[in-house]
């Protein structure tokens, strides 16, 4: 099960899923798990797209509905999502998508 250390992580993830029209990601966050490798890859891709958008929002000083910085929440979500995918046996999918990022 996908779990979070902070309630704001899920709020943050759902906010960006809506903003990015990520219906599949929204469904994953609602149910709290991925069914297969395809969904694991999708969640991984969504995460990195969310990071890019959150960085832009911070640069643009977009007003957001939480007190923490986007950087703080993306770091927390990185731990939550990557940890979950690893525990669920989808570390390969996470790694492949993450390796493609320009970090």
C-alpha distances in whole Angstrom, upper triangle without the diagonal:
4,6,10,13,15,15,17,15,13,17,18,15,16,20,20,19,21,24,23,23,20,19,17,15,15,14,10,10,11,9,6,5,9,11,13,15,17,14,13,16,17,14,16,19,18,17,20,22,21,22,25,26,25,27,30,29,30,33,34,33,31,31,27,25,24,26,24,25,24,24,22,19,19,19,16,14,15,14,10,10,12,11,7,9,11,9,8,12,13,15,18,17,16,19,21,21,21,24,26,25,29,27
4,7,10,12,12,14,11,10,14,14,12,13,17,17,16,19,21,20,21,17,17,15,12,13,12,9,8,10,9,5,6,9,12,14,15,16,13,12,15,15,11,13,16,15,14,17,19,17,18,22,22,21,23,26,25,26,29,30,30,28,27,24,22,21,23,21,22,20,20,19,15,15,15,13,10,12,11,7,7,10,9,6,8,11,10,9,13,13,14,17,16,14,17,20,18,18,22,23,23,25,24
4,7,9,10,12,9,9,13,14,12,14,17,17,17,20,22,22,22,19,20,18,15,15,15,12,10,12,11,8,9,12,16,18,19,20,17,15,18,18,14,15,19,17,15,18,20,18,19,22,23,21,23,26,25,25,28,30,29,27,26,22,21,19,20,19,20,19,19,17,14,14,14,11,10,12,10,6,8,11,9,8,11,13,11,12,16,16,16,20,19,17,20,22,21,20,24,25,24,27,25
4,5,7,9,6,7,11,11,11,13,15,16,16,19,21,21,22,20,20,19,16,15,16,14,11,13,14,10,12,15,19,21,21,22,19,17,19,19,15,16,19,17,14,18,19,17,17,21,21,18,21,24,22,22,26,27,26,24,23,20,18,16,17,15,17,16,16,13,11,12,12,8,7,10,9,6,9,11,10,10,13,15,14,15,18,18,18,21,20,17,20,23,21,20,23,25,23,25,23
4,7,9,8,10,12,13,13,16,17,18,19,22,23,24,25,23,24,23,19,19,20,18,15,17,17,14,16,19,22,24,24,25,22,20,22,22,18,19,22,20,17,20,22,19,18,22,22,19,21,24,23,22,26,27,25,24,23,20,18,15,16,14,16,15,15,12,10,12,11,8,9,11,9,8,11,13,12,12,16,17,16,18,21,20,20,24,23,20,22,25,23,22,25,27,25,27,24
4,5,6,8,9,10,12,14,15,16,18,20,21,22,23,22,23,22,19,18,20,18,14,16,17,15,17,20,24,26,26,27,23,22,24,23,19,20,22,20,17,19,21,18,17,21,21,18,20,23,21,20,24,25,23,22,20,17,15,12,12,11,13,13,14,11,9,12,12,8,9,12,11,10,13,15,15,15,18,19,19,20,23,23,23,26,25,22,24,27,25,23,26,28,25,27,24
4,5,6,7,9,10,11,13,15,16,17,19,20,22,20,21,21,17,16,17,16,13,14,16,13,17,20,23,25,26,26,23,22,24,22,19,20,22,19,17,20,21,17,18,21,20,18,20,23,20,20,24,25,23,21,19,15,13,11,12,12,14,14,16,13,10,13,14,11,11,14,14,12,14,17,17,16,19,21,21,21,24,24,24,27,26,23,26,28,26,24,28,29,27,28,26
4,5,5,6,8,10,10,12,14,15,16,18,20,18,19,20,17,15,18,17,13,14,17,15,18,21,24,26,26,26,23,22,23,22,18,19,21,18,15,18,18,15,15,18,17,14,17,19,17,16,20,21,19,17,15,12,10,7,9,8,11,11,13,11,8,11,12,10,10,13,14,12,14,17,17,17,20,22,22,23,26,24,24,27,25,22,25,27,24,23,27,27,25,26,24
4,5,5,6,9,10,11,12,14,15,16,18,16,18,18,14,13,16,14,11,13,15,13,15,17,21,23,23,23,19,18,20,18,15,15,17,14,12,15,16,12,13,16,15,13,16,18,16,16,20,21,19,18,17,13,12,10,12,10,11,10,11,10,6,8,10,7,6,10,11,9,10,13,14,14,16,18,19,19,22,21,21,23,21,18,21,23,21,19,23,24,21,23,21
4,5,5,6,8,10,10,12,14,15,16,14,15,15,12,10,12,11,7,9,12,10,13,15,19,21,22,21,18,17,19,17,13,15,17,14,12,16,16,13,14,17,16,14,18,20,18,18,22,22,21,19,18,14,12,11,14,13,14,13,15,13,10,11,13,10,8,12,13,10,11,14,15,14,16,19,19,19,22,20,21,24,21,19,22,24,21,20,24,25,23,25,23
4,6,5,6,9,10,11,12,14,15,14,15,16,13,11,14,13,10,11,14,13,16,18,22,24,24,24,20,20,21,19,16,18,18,15,14,17,16,13,14,17,15,13,17,18,16,17,20,20,19,16,15,11,9,9,12,12,13,12,15,13,10,12,14,12,11,14,16,13,14,18,18,17,19,22,22,22,25,24,24,27,24,22,25,26,23,23,26,26,24,26,24
4,6,5,6,9,10,11,12,14,13,15,16,12,11,15,14,11,13,16,15,17,19,22,24,24,23,20,19,20,17,14,15,16,13,11,14,13,10,11,14,12,10,13,15,12,13,17,17,16,14,13,9,9,8,11,10,10,8,11,11,7,8,12,10,9,12,14,13,13,16,18,17,19,21,22,22,25,23,23,25,22,20,22,24,21,20,23,23,21,22,21
4,5,5,6,9,10,10,12,10,12,12,9,8,11,10,8,10,13,12,14,15,19,20,20,19,16,15,16,14,11,12,13,10,8,11,11,8,10,13,12,10,14,16,14,15,19,19,18,16,16,12,12,12,15,13,13,11,13,13,9,9,12,11,8,11,13,11,10,14,16,15,16,19,20,19,22,19,20,22,19,17,20,21,18,17,21,21,19,21,20
4,5,5,6,9,10,10,9,10,11,8,6,10,10,7,9,12,12,14,16,19,21,21,20,16,17,18,15,12,15,15,11,11,14,13,10,13,15,13,13,16,17,15,17,20,20,20,17,16,13,12,13,16,16,16,13,16,16,12,13,16,14,12,15,17,14,13,17,19,17,18,21,22,21,24,21,22,24,21,19,23,24,20,20,24,24,22,24,23
4,6,5,6,9,10,10,12,14,11,9,13,13,11,12,16,16,18,19,22,24,24,22,19,19,20,17,15,16,16,12,12,15,13,10,12,14,11,10,14,15,12,14,18,17,16,13,12,9,9,11,14,14,14,12,15,15,12,12,16,15,13,16,18,16,16,19,21,20,21,24,25,24,27,24,25,27,24,22,24,25,22,22,25,24,22,23,23
4,5,5,6,8,8,11,12,9,9,13,13,11,14,17,16,18,18,21,22,22,20,17,17,17,14,12,14,13,9,9,11,9,6,9,11,8,8,12,12,11,13,16,16,16,13,13,11,12,13,16,15,14,11,14,15,12,11,15,15,12,14,17,16,15,17,20,19,19,23,24,23,25,22,23,24,21,19,22,22,19,18,22,21,18,20,20
4,6,5,6,5,7,8,6,6,9,10,9,11,14,14,15,15,18,19,19,17,14,15,15,12,10,13,12,8,9,12,10,8,11,13,11,11,15,15,14,17,19,19,19,16,17,14,14,16,19,18,18,14,17,18,14,13,17,16,13,15,18,16,14,17,20,18,18,22,23,22,24,21,22,23,20,18,21,21,18,18,22,21,19,21,21
4,5,5,6,7,10,9,7,11,13,11,12,16,16,18,18,21,22,23,20,17,19,19,15,14,16,15,11,13,15,13,11,14,15,12,13,16,16,14,17,20,19,19,16,16,13,14,16,19,19,19,16,19,20,17,16,20,19,16,19,21,19,18,21,23,22,22,25,26,25,27,24,26,27,23,22,25,25,21,22,25,24,22,24,24
4,6,8,10,13,11,11,14,16,14,16,19,19,21,21,24,25,24,22,19,20,20,16,15,17,15,12,13,14,11,9,12,13,9,10,14,13,11,15,17,15,16,13,13,12,13,15,18,18,17,14,17,19,16,15,19,19,17,19,22,21,19,22,24,23,23,27,28,27,29,26,27,27,24,22,25,25,21,22,25,23,21,22,22
4,5,9,11,10,10,13,14,14,16,19,19,20,19,22,22,22,19,17,18,17,13,13,14,12,9,11,12,8,8,11,11,8,11,14,13,12,16,17,17,18,15,16,15,16,18,21,20,19,15,18,20,17,15,19,20,17,18,21,20,18,20,23,22,22,25,27,25,27,24,24,25,21,20,22,22,18,19,22,20,18,20,20
4,6,9,9,9,12,13,14,15,17,18,19,18,20,21,21,18,16,18,17,13,13,15,13,10,13,14,11,11,15,15,12,14,18,17,16,19,21,20,21,18,19,17,18,20,23,23,22,19,21,23,20,18,22,22,19,20,23,22,19,22,25,23,22,26,27,25,27,24,25,26,22,21,24,23,20,21,24,22,21,23,24
4,6,5,6,9,10,11,12,14,15,15,15,17,18,18,15,12,14,13,10,10,12,11,7,10,12,10,10,14,14,13,14,18,17,17,20,22,22,23,20,21,18,19,20,23,23,22,18,20,22,18,17,20,20,16,17,20,19,16,19,21,19,19,22,24,22,23,20,22,22,18,18,21,20,17,18,21,20,19,21,22
4,5,5,6,9,10,10,12,14,15,14,15,17,17,15,12,14,15,11,11,14,13,10,13,16,14,13,17,18,16,18,21,21,20,23,26,25,26,23,23,20,20,22,25,25,24,21,23,24,21,19,22,22,18,20,22,20,17,20,22,20,19,23,24,22,23,21,23,23,20,19,23,22,19,21,24,23,22,25,25
4,5,5,6,9,10,11,12,12,10,12,13,14,11,8,11,11,8,8,12,11,9,12,15,13,13,17,18,17,19,22,22,22,25,27,27,28,25,25,23,23,23,27,26,25,22,23,24,21,19,22,21,17,18,20,18,15,18,20,17,16,20,21,18,20,17,19,20,16,16,20,19,17,19,22,21,21,24,24
4,5,5,6,9,10,10,10,10,12,13,14,12,9,10,11,7,6,9,10,7,9,12,11,11,14,16,15,16,19,20,19,22,24,24,25,22,23,20,20,20,23,22,22,18,20,20,17,15,18,17,13,15,17,15,12,15,17,15,14,18,19,17,18,16,18,19,15,14,18,18,15,17,20,19,19,22,22
4,5,5,6,9,10,11,11,14,16,17,15,12,13,14,11,10,13,13,10,12,15,14,12,16,18,16,17,20,21,20,22,25,25,25,22,22,18,18,19,22,21,21,19,21,21,17,16,19,18,15,17,19,16,14,17,19,16,16,20,21,19,21,19,21,22,19,18,21,22,19,20,24,23,22,25,25
4,5,5,6,8,9,9,11,14,15,14,10,12,14,11,10,14,15,12,14,17,17,15,19,21,20,20,24,24,23,26,28,28,28,25,25,22,21,22,25,24,25,22,24,24,20,19,22,20,17,18,20,17,15,18,19,16,16,20,20,17,20,18,20,22,19,18,22,22,20,21,25,24,24,27,27
4,5,5,6,6,6,9,11,13,12,8,9,12,10,8,11,13,11,12,15,16,15,17,20,19,19,23,24,23,25,28,28,28,26,26,22,22,22,25,23,24,21,22,22,18,17,19,18,14,15,17,14,11,14,15,12,12,16,16,14,16,14,17,18,15,15,19,19,17,19,22,22,22,25,25
4,6,5,7,9,12,15,16,15,11,12,14,12,9,12,14,11,12,15,15,14,16,19,18,18,21,23,21,23,26,26,26,23,23,19,18,18,21,20,21,18,20,19,15,15,17,15,12,14,15,12,10,14,15,12,13,17,17,15,18,16,18,20,17,16,20,21,19,19,23,23,22,25,24
4,6,8,11,13,16,18,17,13,15,17,15,13,16,17,15,15,19,19,17,20,22,21,21,24,25,24,26,29,29,28,25,24,21,19,20,23,22,23,21,23,22,18,18,20,18,15,18,18,15,14,17,18,15,16,19,19,17,20,19,21,23,21,20,23,24,22,23,27,27,26,29,28
4,6,8,10,13,16,16,12,13,16,15,13,16,18,16,16,20,21,19,22,24,24,23,27,28,27,29,32,32,31,29,28,24,23,23,26,25,26,24,25,24,20,20,22,19,16,18,19,15,14,17,17,14,14,18,17,15,18,17,20,22,19,19,23,24,22,23,27,27,27,30,29
4,7,10,13,15,15,12,12,15,14,11,14,17,15,15,18,19,18,20,23,22,22,25,27,26,27,30,31,30,28,27,24,22,21,24,23,24,22,23,21,18,18,19,16,13,15,15,11,10,14,13,10,11,15,13,12,15,15,17,19,17,16,20,22,20,21,24,25,24,28,27
4,7,9,11,12,9,9,13,12,10,13,15,14,14,18,19,18,20,23,23,23,26,28,27,28,31,32,32,30,30,26,25,24,27,25,26,23,24,23,20,19,20,17,14,15,15,12,10,12,12,9,9,12,11,9,12,11,14,16,14,14,18,19,18,19,22,23,23,27,26
4,6,8,9,6,6,9,9,8,11,13,13,14,17,18,18,20,22,23,23,26,28,28,29,32,33,33,31,31,27,27,26,29,27,27,24,25,24,21,19,20,19,16,16,16,14,11,12,13,10,8,12,12,9,11,9,13,14,12,12,16,17,16,17,20,21,21,25,25
4,7,8,6,8,11,11,11,14,16,16,17,20,21,21,23,25,26,26,29,31,31,33,35,36,36,34,34,31,30,30,33,31,31,28,28,28,25,23,24,23,19,19,20,17,14,16,16,13,11,14,13,10,11,10,14,15,13,14,18,18,17,20,22,23,24,28,28
4,5,5,6,9,10,11,12,14,15,17,19,20,21,23,25,26,27,29,31,31,33,35,36,37,35,35,32,32,32,34,32,32,29,29,29,26,24,24,23,20,19,20,18,15,15,16,13,10,13,13,10,10,8,12,12,10,12,15,15,15,18,20,20,22,26,26
4,5,5,6,8,10,10,12,14,15,17,18,20,21,23,24,25,27,29,30,32,33,35,36,34,35,32,32,32,34,32,31,28,27,28,25,22,23,23,19,18,19,17,14,14,15,13,10,12,13,10,9,7,10,9,7,10,12,11,12,15,16,17,19,23,23
4,5,5,6,9,10,11,12,14,16,17,18,20,22,23,24,26,27,28,30,32,33,34,32,33,31,31,31,33,31,30,27,27,28,25,22,23,23,20,19,20,19,15,15,17,15,12,15,16,13,13,10,12,11,8,11,14,12,12,15,17,16,18,22,23
4,5,5,6,8,10,10,12,14,15,16,18,20,21,22,24,26,26,28,30,31,32,30,30,28,28,28,30,28,28,24,25,25,22,20,21,21,17,17,18,16,12,13,15,13,10,14,15,12,12,10,13,13,9,11,14,14,12,15,17,17,18,22,23
4,5,5,6,9,10,11,13,14,15,17,19,20,21,23,25,25,27,29,30,31,29,30,27,27,27,29,27,26,23,23,23,20,18,19,18,15,14,15,13,10,10,12,10,7,10,12,9,10,6,9,9,6,7,11,11,10,12,15,15,16,20,20
4,5,5,6,9,10,11,12,14,16,17,18,20,21,23,24,26,28,29,30,28,30,27,28,28,30,27,26,23,22,23,21,18,19,19,16,14,16,15,11,11,14,13,10,12,15,13,12,8,10,9,5,6,9,8,7,10,12,12,13,17,18
4,5,5,6,9,10,11,12,14,16,16,18,20,21,22,24,26,27,28,26,27,25,25,25,28,26,25,21,21,23,20,17,19,19,15,15,17,16,12,13,16,14,12,15,17,15,15,11,13,13,9,9,12,11,9,12,14,14,14,18,19
4,5,5,6,9,10,10,12,14,15,16,18,20,20,22,24,25,26,24,25,22,23,22,25,23,22,18,19,19,16,14,16,15,12,11,14,12,8,10,13,11,9,13,15,13,14,11,12,13,9,9,12,12,10,11,15,14,14,18,18
4,5,5,7,9,10,11,13,14,15,17,19,20,21,23,25,26,24,26,23,24,23,25,22,21,18,17,18,16,13,14,14,11,10,12,12,8,8,12,11,9,12,14,13,13,10,10,11,7,6,9,9,6,7,11,11,11,14,14
4,5,5,6,9,10,11,13,14,16,17,18,20,22,23,24,23,25,22,24,24,26,23,21,18,18,19,17,14,16,17,13,12,15,15,11,12,15,15,13,15,18,17,17,13,13,13,10,8,11,10,6,8,11,10,9,13,14
4,6,5,6,9,10,10,12,14,15,16,18,20,21,22,20,22,19,20,20,23,21,19,16,16,18,15,12,15,15,12,12,15,14,11,12,16,15,13,17,19,18,18,15,16,16,12,11,14,13,10,11,14,13,12,15,15
4,6,5,6,9,10,10,12,14,15,16,18,20,21,19,20,18,19,18,20,18,16,13,13,14,12,9,11,12,8,8,11,11,8,10,13,13,12,15,17,17,18,15,14,15,12,10,12,13,10,9,13,13,11,14,13
4,5,5,6,9,10,11,13,14,15,17,19,20,19,21,19,21,20,22,19,17,13,13,15,13,9,11,13,11,9,13,14,11,11,15,16,14,17,19,19,20,16,15,16,13,10,12,12,8,8,11,10,8,10,10
4,5,5,6,9,10,11,12,14,16,17,18,17,19,17,19,20,22,19,17,13,14,16,14,11,14,16,13,12,16,16,14,15,18,18,17,20,22,22,22,19,18,19,15,13,15,15,11,11,14,12,10,12,12
4,5,5,6,9,10,10,12,14,15,16,14,16,14,16,16,18,16,14,10,11,13,11,8,12,13,10,11,14,14,12,14,17,17,17,20,22,22,23,20,19,20,17,15,17,17,13,13,16,15,12,14,14
4,5,5,6,9,10,11,12,14,15,14,16,15,17,16,17,15,12,8,8,11,10,6,9,12,10,9,13,14,13,14,17,18,17,19,22,22,23,20,19,20,18,15,16,17,13,12,15,14,11,11,10
4,6,5,6,9,10,11,12,14,14,16,15,18,18,19,17,14,10,11,14,13,10,13,15,14,13,17,18,16,17,20,21,20,22,25,25,26,22,21,22,19,17,18,18,14,13,15,13,10,10,10
4,5,5,6,9,10,10,12,11,13,13,15,16,18,16,13,10,11,14,13,11,14,16,14,15,18,19,17,19,22,22,22,24,27,27,28,24,24,24,21,19,21,21,17,16,19,17,14,14,14
4,5,5,6,9,10,10,9,11,10,13,13,14,12,9,6,8,11,10,8,11,13,12,13,16,17,16,18,21,21,22,24,26,26,27,25,24,25,22,19,21,22,18,17,20,18,15,15,14
4,5,5,6,9,10,10,13,12,15,15,16,13,10,7,7,11,11,9,12,15,14,14,17,19,18,19,22,23,23,25,28,28,29,26,25,26,23,20,21,22,19,17,19,18,14,13,12
4,5,5,6,8,9,12,12,16,16,17,16,12,10,11,14,14,13,16,18,17,18,21,22,21,22,25,26,26,28,31,31,32,29,28,28,26,23,24,24,21,19,21,19,16,15,15
4,5,5,6,5,8,9,12,13,14,13,10,8,11,14,13,12,16,17,17,18,21,22,21,23,26,26,26,29,31,31,32,29,29,30,27,24,26,26,23,21,24,22,19,18,17
4,5,5,6,9,9,13,12,13,11,8,7,8,11,12,12,14,16,16,17,20,21,21,23,25,26,27,29,31,32,33,30,29,30,28,25,26,27,24,22,24,23,19,18,17
4,5,8,11,12,16,16,16,15,11,10,11,14,15,15,17,19,20,20,23,24,24,25,28,29,29,31,34,34,35,32,31,32,30,27,27,28,25,23,24,23,19,18,17
4,5,9,11,15,16,16,16,13,12,14,17,17,17,19,22,21,22,25,26,26,27,30,31,31,33,36,36,37,34,33,34,32,29,30,30,27,25,27,25,22,21,20
4,6,9,12,13,13,13,11,11,13,15,16,16,19,20,21,22,25,25,26,27,30,31,31,33,35,36,37,35,34,35,33,30,31,32,28,26,29,27,24,23,22
4,6,10,11,12,13,11,10,13,16,15,16,19,20,20,21,24,24,24,27,29,29,30,33,34,34,36,33,33,34,31,29,30,31,27,26,29,27,24,23,22
4,7,9,10,12,11,11,14,16,15,16,19,20,20,22,24,24,25,27,29,29,31,33,34,35,37,34,34,35,33,30,32,33,29,28,31,30,26,26,25
4,6,8,9,9,9,13,13,12,14,17,17,17,19,22,21,21,24,26,26,27,30,31,31,34,31,31,33,30,27,30,31,27,26,29,28,25,25,24
4,7,9,10,11,14,14,12,15,17,17,17,20,21,20,21,24,26,25,27,30,30,31,33,31,31,33,31,28,31,32,29,27,31,30,27,28,26
4,6,8,9,12,11,10,13,15,14,14,18,19,18,20,22,23,24,26,28,29,29,32,30,30,32,30,27,29,31,28,26,30,29,26,27,25
4,7,9,12,10,10,13,15,14,16,18,19,19,21,24,24,25,27,29,30,31,33,32,31,34,32,28,30,32,29,27,30,31,27,27,25
4,7,8,6,7,10,11,11,13,15,16,16,18,21,21,22,24,26,27,28,31,29,28,30,29,25,27,29,26,24,27,28,24,24,22
4,5,5,6,9,10,11,12,14,16,17,18,20,21,23,24,26,27,28,30,28,27,29,28,24,25,27,24,22,25,25,21,21,19
4,5,5,6,8,10,10,12,14,15,16,17,19,21,22,24,25,26,28,25,24,26,24,21,22,24,21,19,22,22,18,18,16
4,6,5,6,9,10,10,13,14,15,16,18,20,21,22,24,25,27,24,23,25,23,20,21,22,20,17,20,20,16,16,13
4,6,5,6,9,10,11,13,14,16,17,18,20,21,23,24,26,24,23,25,24,20,21,24,21,19,21,22,19,19,16
4,5,5,6,8,10,10,12,14,15,16,18,20,21,22,24,22,21,24,22,19,20,22,20,18,21,22,19,19,17
4,5,5,6,9,10,10,12,14,15,16,18,19,20,22,20,19,21,19,15,17,19,16,14,17,18,15,16,13
4,5,5,7,9,10,11,12,14,15,16,18,20,21,19,18,20,19,15,16,19,17,14,17,18,15,16,13
4,5,5,6,9,10,11,12,14,15,16,18,20,19,18,20,19,16,17,20,18,16,19,21,18,19,17
4,5,5,6,8,9,10,12,14,15,16,18,16,15,18,17,13,15,18,16,14,17,18,16,18,16
4,6,5,6,8,10,11,12,14,15,16,14,13,15,14,11,12,15,13,11,14,15,13,15,13
4,6,5,6,8,10,10,12,14,15,14,13,16,15,12,13,16,15,13,16,18,16,18,16
4,6,5,6,9,10,11,12,14,13,13,16,15,12,15,17,16,15,18,20,18,21,18
4,5,5,6,8,10,10,12,11,10,13,12,9,12,14,13,12,15,17,16,19,17
4,5,5,6,9,10,11,9,7,11,10,7,9,12,11,10,13,15,14,17,16
4,6,5,6,9,10,10,9,12,12,10,12,15,15,13,16,19,18,21,19
4,5,5,6,9,8,9,12,12,10,13,16,15,15,18,20,20,23,21
4,5,5,6,5,6,9,8,7,10,12,12,12,15,17,17,21,20
4,5,5,5,4,8,9,8,10,13,13,13,15,18,18,21,20
4,6,7,8,11,12,11,13,16,17,17,19,21,22,25,24
4,6,8,11,11,11,13,16,16,17,19,21,22,25,25
4,6,8,9,10,12,14,15,16,17,20,21,24,24
4,5,5,6,9,10,11,12,14,16,18,21,21
4,6,5,6,9,10,10,12,14,16,19,18
4,5,5,6,9,10,10,13,15,18,18
4,5,5,6,8,10,11,13,17,17
4,6,5,6,8,10,11,15,15
4,6,5,6,9,10,13,13
4,6,5,7,9,13,14
4,5,5,7,11,12
4,5,5,9,9
4,6,8,9
4,7,9
4,6
4
